[in-house]
Amino acid sequence: MLSENWAVNLLTDSETPDDVIEHCKTVHDCALNVCDLLRENNTLKINRRFIGIASLLHDIGRSKSHSVEHGLIGADMIRALNTDDNPELEKIARVCETHVGAGIGPEEAKKLGLPKRDYIPKTIEEKIIAYADNMIDGNEIRSPKWCAIRFEKKFGKNSDVTKRVIELNHFFEELLS
């Protein structure tokens, strides 16, 4: 049975750097907080247990690379463990692929040297983890506005990635208001 302890042990066994593990724990705390707020204010069906595990593992690919491809590397690492076709492991792999920014579209993926696929978060759990990850600065939780400004400075106000981050922020603002 997958658990948060299993996830932390997997990070350690994969030789994930300590600062990345701490970052994953901060994303975990933020994602569970968002989950709890959403569950209080909405009738959404959200798998809190899954968010706890997947948020810890979203950056497991950083044990091998700190480039944009760390999401795909992490997904491959999780899929390599999935010898019993466990659908939950496949969903965790998808979180690894989709958490970068607010996702990566097929054309952007191609430009970045990634396989031309859609890496945009679709499920509420994928979106929560991407949203939480965007708000983390080191191990400190920042505001969604801070996140949008950070992406604007890095990629430009009119870039697709900045627009997706702002759209994801608005998605949660609507749900949480």
C-alpha positions as CSV (number, residue, x, y, z in Angstrom):
1,M,0.0,0.0,0.0
2,L,1.3,3.4,-1.0
3,S,1.7,5.9,1.9
4,E,3.4,9.1,2.7
5,N,6.1,7.2,4.6
6,W,6.7,5.1,1.5
7,A,7.0,8.3,-0.6
8,V,9.6,9.9,1.7
9,N,11.6,6.6,1.8
10,L,11.5,6.4,-2.0
11,L,12.8,10.0,-2.2
12,T,15.7,9.0,0.2
13,D,16.4,5.7,-1.6
14,S,16.5,7.6,-4.9
15,E,19.2,9.9,-3.4
16,T,17.1,13.0,-3.8
17,P,19.0,15.9,-2.4
18,D,17.9,17.0,1.1
19,D,16.8,20.4,0.0
20,V,14.6,18.9,-2.6
21,I,13.0,16.6,0.0
22,E,12.4,19.6,2.2
23,H,10.8,21.4,-0.8
24,C,8.6,18.4,-1.5
25,K,7.5,18.4,2.2
26,T,6.6,22.1,2.0
27,V,4.6,21.5,-1.3
28,H,2.9,18.6,0.5
29,D,1.8,20.8,3.4
30,C,0.6,23.5,1.0
31,A,-1.2,21.1,-1.2
32,L,-3.0,19.4,1.7
33,N,-4.0,22.9,3.0
34,V,-5.5,23.8,-0.4
35,C,-7.2,20.4,-0.5
36,D,-8.8,20.9,3.0
37,L,-9.9,24.5,2.1
38,L,-11.5,23.2,-1.1
39,R,-13.2,20.3,0.6
40,E,-14.7,22.8,3.2
41,N,-16.0,25.2,0.6
42,N,-17.1,22.9,-2.3
43,T,-18.6,19.6,-3.1
44,L,-15.6,18.6,-5.1
45,K,-14.4,15.0,-4.7
46,I,-10.7,15.3,-4.0
47,N,-8.5,12.4,-3.0
48,R,-6.6,13.8,0.0
49,R,-4.5,10.7,0.6
50,F,-3.4,10.7,-3.1
51,I,-2.4,14.4,-2.9
52,G,-0.3,13.6,0.2
53,I,1.6,10.9,-1.5
54,A,1.9,12.5,-5.0
55,S,2.9,15.9,-3.7
56,L,5.8,14.3,-1.9
57,L,7.0,12.6,-5.1
58,H,6.3,15.4,-7.6
59,D,10.0,16.3,-7.8
60,I,11.6,12.8,-7.5
61,G,13.1,13.4,-10.9
62,R,15.3,16.1,-9.4
63,S,17.3,13.2,-8.0
64,K,18.7,12.9,-11.5
65,S,18.3,16.3,-13.1
66,H,17.3,19.9,-12.2
67,S,16.3,20.8,-15.8
68,V,12.7,21.1,-17.1
69,E,12.9,17.4,-18.0
70,H,12.9,16.4,-14.3
71,G,9.1,16.0,-14.6
72,L,9.5,13.3,-17.3
73,I,12.4,11.7,-15.5
74,G,10.3,11.5,-12.3
75,A,7.4,10.0,-14.2
76,D,9.7,7.4,-15.8
77,M,11.1,6.5,-12.3
78,I,7.6,6.0,-10.9
79,R,6.5,4.0,-14.0
80,A,9.5,1.7,-13.5
81,L,8.1,0.8,-10.1
82,N,4.7,0.0,-11.5
83,T,5.3,-3.7,-12.2
84,D,1.7,-4.6,-11.1
85,D,-0.1,-2.0,-13.3
86,N,-1.2,0.0,-10.2
87,P,-3.3,2.8,-11.5
88,E,-2.4,5.0,-8.5
89,L,1.3,4.9,-9.5
90,E,0.4,5.9,-13.1
91,K,-1.5,8.9,-11.6
92,I,1.6,9.8,-9.6
93,A,3.7,9.6,-12.7
94,R,1.2,12.0,-14.4
95,V,1.6,14.4,-11.5
96,C,5.4,14.3,-12.0
97,E,4.8,15.2,-15.7
98,T,2.3,18.0,-15.2
99,H,3.5,19.9,-12.2
100,V,6.1,22.0,-13.9
101,G,4.8,25.6,-13.9
102,A,1.1,25.1,-14.8
103,G,1.9,22.5,-17.3
104,I,3.5,22.4,-20.7
105,G,1.6,22.3,-24.0
106,P,2.7,20.0,-26.9
107,E,4.3,22.8,-29.0
108,E,6.2,24.1,-26.0
109,A,7.3,20.6,-25.1
110,K,8.7,20.1,-28.6
111,K,10.6,23.4,-28.3
112,L,12.0,22.3,-24.9
113,G,13.2,19.0,-26.4
114,L,10.6,17.0,-24.6
115,P,8.3,14.5,-26.4
116,K,5.5,16.4,-28.1
117,R,2.7,15.6,-25.6
118,D,0.2,17.5,-23.5
119,Y,1.7,18.0,-20.0
120,I,-1.1,20.3,-18.7
121,P,-2.6,19.2,-15.4
122,K,-6.2,18.0,-15.9
123,T,-7.4,16.4,-12.7
124,I,-8.2,18.5,-9.6
125,E,-5.3,16.6,-7.8
126,E,-2.8,17.4,-10.5
127,K,-3.9,21.1,-10.5
128,I,-3.6,21.4,-6.7
129,I,-0.1,20.0,-6.7
130,A,1.0,22.3,-9.6
131,Y,-0.6,25.3,-7.8
132,A,1.0,24.5,-4.5
133,D,4.4,23.9,-6.1
134,N,4.2,27.3,-7.9
135,M,3.8,29.1,-4.5
136,I,6.9,27.6,-2.9
137,D,10.0,29.7,-2.8
138,G,12.7,27.5,-1.4
139,N,10.7,26.1,1.6
140,E,8.5,29.2,2.1
141,I,4.9,29.4,1.0
142,R,4.2,32.6,-1.0
143,S,1.0,34.0,-2.4
144,P,-0.5,33.2,-5.8
145,K,0.2,36.8,-6.8
146,W,3.9,36.4,-5.9
147,C,3.9,33.3,-8.1
148,A,2.4,35.2,-11.1
149,I,4.9,38.0,-10.8
150,R,7.8,35.4,-10.6
151,F,6.6,33.8,-13.8
152,E,6.1,37.2,-15.5
153,K,9.7,38.2,-14.7
154,K,11.1,34.9,-15.9
155,F,9.1,34.2,-19.0
156,G,7.4,37.5,-19.9
157,K,3.9,38.8,-19.2
158,N,2.4,37.4,-22.5
159,S,4.1,34.0,-22.5
160,D,2.0,30.9,-22.6
161,V,3.5,29.6,-19.3
162,T,2.7,32.9,-17.5
163,K,-0.9,32.9,-18.9
164,R,-1.4,29.3,-17.7
165,V,-0.1,30.1,-14.2
166,I,-2.4,33.1,-14.0
167,E,-5.3,30.9,-15.3
168,L,-4.5,28.3,-12.7
169,N,-4.4,30.9,-9.9
170,H,-7.8,32.3,-11.1
171,F,-9.2,28.7,-11.1
172,F,-8.4,28.3,-7.4
173,E,-9.4,31.9,-6.5
174,E,-12.8,31.1,-7.9
175,L,-13.1,27.8,-6.0
176,L,-11.8,29.3,-2.7
177,S,-13.9,32.5,-2.7
